[in-house]
Amino acid sequence: MQLNKIKPAAGSTHAKRRVGRGIGCGLGKTCGRGHKGQKSRSGGFHKVGFEGGQMPLQRRLPKRGFVSLTRYDGVQVRLSDLEKMPVDVIDLLALKQAGVVSAAALTAKVILSGELKRAVKLQGLLLTKGARAAVEAAGGSIAE
C-alpha cells in the first residue's frame, strides 16, 4: 500500500453540489441562501457567539473558578531517578542538569517509588515520609 494511492471506497463520495446554475438544479437564483439579510450577502459573516447585538451567552454567564499561575511549578521525583544520577550530592540544579525535572520547576519532591541502593546527600528538596526513610536506610543524608 502506498499513501499516494489511497482513495475512498467506491460510492462513498459525491460530487460537490454546484449552486447558481439555473432553476433546474433546485439551487438557482438565491443558491439556497434565502432572500436578503446578512447571511445572503457575499462577505456577510459574524464572529462565533455573535447574537446580533444582544449580549452573547458567554458574556451573560458569570465567571467561575481560578487557574493558578504556579500550578505546574512543583514536580515529583522518584527514588529510581535518584539512583540513576551519577552525582552523590543532589539538589534542584543537579536534577535540572540531569534532565530529570524541567527547567521551569521551582520545587521538587522526592516520592517513594523505586529503590535507592546507594548513599546520596539531598539538599533543598522536599521528601515524603517513605522517601525520607528509604534515603536514610540507604545511608544517605538530608540537608534542608
C-alpha positions in Angstrom: 0.0 0.0 0.0 1.3 3.5 -0.9 0.0 6.7 0.7 -0.4 8.4 -2.7 -2.6 5.5 -4.0 -5.2 5.6 -1.2 -8.7 6.5 -2.3 -12.1 6.5 -0.7 -14.3 3.4 -1.2 -16.3 3.4 -4.4 -19.6 5.2 -4.0 -18.7 6.8 -0.6 -18.0 10.2 -2.1 -20.3 12.5 -4.0 -19.6 15.4 -6.4 -19.8 18.8 -4.7 -23.2 20.5 -5.3 -22.9 23.3 -7.8 -25.2 26.2 -6.9 -26.4 29.0 -9.0 -26.7 27.0 -12.2 -30.4 27.7 -13.1 -33.7 26.6 -11.7 -33.3 23.0 -13.0 -30.7 22.2 -10.4 -33.0 23.2 -7.5 -30.4 25.7 -6.2 -30.6 28.5 -8.8 -31.1 32.2 -8.2 -30.5 32.7 -4.5 -28.5 29.5 -4.3 -30.0 28.3 -1.0 -29.3 31.5 0.9 -32.8 32.8 1.0 -33.8 36.4 0.4 -31.9 39.4 1.9 -30.2 39.6 5.2 -26.5 39.5 6.3 -26.1 35.8 5.6 -27.4 36.2 2.0 -24.6 38.6 1.1 -21.1 37.8 0.0 -18.8 38.5 2.8 -21.7 38.5 5.2 -20.4 36.8 8.3 -20.1 37.4 12.0 -17.8 36.0 14.7 -18.6 32.9 16.7 -21.1 33.6 19.5 -22.4 36.8 18.0 -26.1 37.2 18.7 -27.0 40.2 16.6 -26.0 42.8 19.2 -27.7 41.0 22.0 -25.3 40.3 24.9 -23.9 36.9 24.0 -24.2 33.9 26.2 -20.6 33.7 27.1 -20.8 37.2 28.5 -24.1 36.8 30.2 -22.9 33.9 32.4 -20.8 34.7 35.5 -17.1 34.0 35.5 -16.2 30.9 37.6 -13.1 29.3 39.0 -9.5 30.2 39.3 -6.4 29.0 37.5 -3.2 29.2 39.5 -0.2 30.6 37.6 2.1 28.4 39.7 0.2 25.2 39.3 3.0 23.3 37.4 6.0 24.7 39.4 6.4 21.7 41.7 7.5 18.3 40.3 7.8 14.8 41.7 11.0 12.8 41.6 11.2 9.1 42.1 13.8 7.3 44.1 14.7 5.3 41.0 15.5 8.6 39.2 18.0 9.5 42.0 19.5 6.0 41.7 20.4 6.7 38.1 22.0 10.0 38.7 25.8 10.0 38.5 26.4 12.5 41.4 26.3 12.0 45.1 25.1 15.5 46.1 21.6 16.1 44.6 19.8 19.4 44.6 17.3 21.1 42.3 20.1 22.4 40.0 21.6 18.9 39.6 18.1 17.5 38.8 17.7 20.1 36.1 21.1 19.5 34.6 20.5 15.7 34.5 17.1 16.3 32.7 15.1 14.6 35.5 13.0 17.7 36.0 12.0 20.6 33.7 14.0 23.8 33.7 10.8 25.7 34.8 10.5 23.7 38.0 10.8 25.7 41.2 10.5 22.9 43.7 11.0 19.1 43.6 9.5 16.5 46.0 11.1 13.0 46.2 8.5 10.3 46.4 8.8 6.6 47.4 8.8 4.9 44.0 11.6 2.5 43.0 14.6 1.7 45.0 17.6 3.6 46.3 20.6 1.4 47.0 23.4 3.9 47.4 24.0 6.8 49.8 23.2 10.2 48.4 23.1 13.6 50.0 19.9 15.6 49.3 19.9 19.4 49.6 16.9 21.7 49.3 14.4 19.0 48.2 11.1 18.0 49.8 10.6 14.4 50.7 7.6 12.2 51.6 7.9 10.2 54.8 8.5 7.0 53.0 11.2 8.5 50.7 12.9 10.1 53.7 13.0 6.7 55.4 14.3 5.0 52.3 17.1 7.6 51.8 18.2 7.2 55.4 18.0 3.4 55.2 20.4 3.5 52.2 22.9 5.5 54.3 22.1 8.9 52.7 21.6 12.2 54.4 19.1 15.0 54.0 20.0 18.7 54.4 17.1 21.2 54.3 
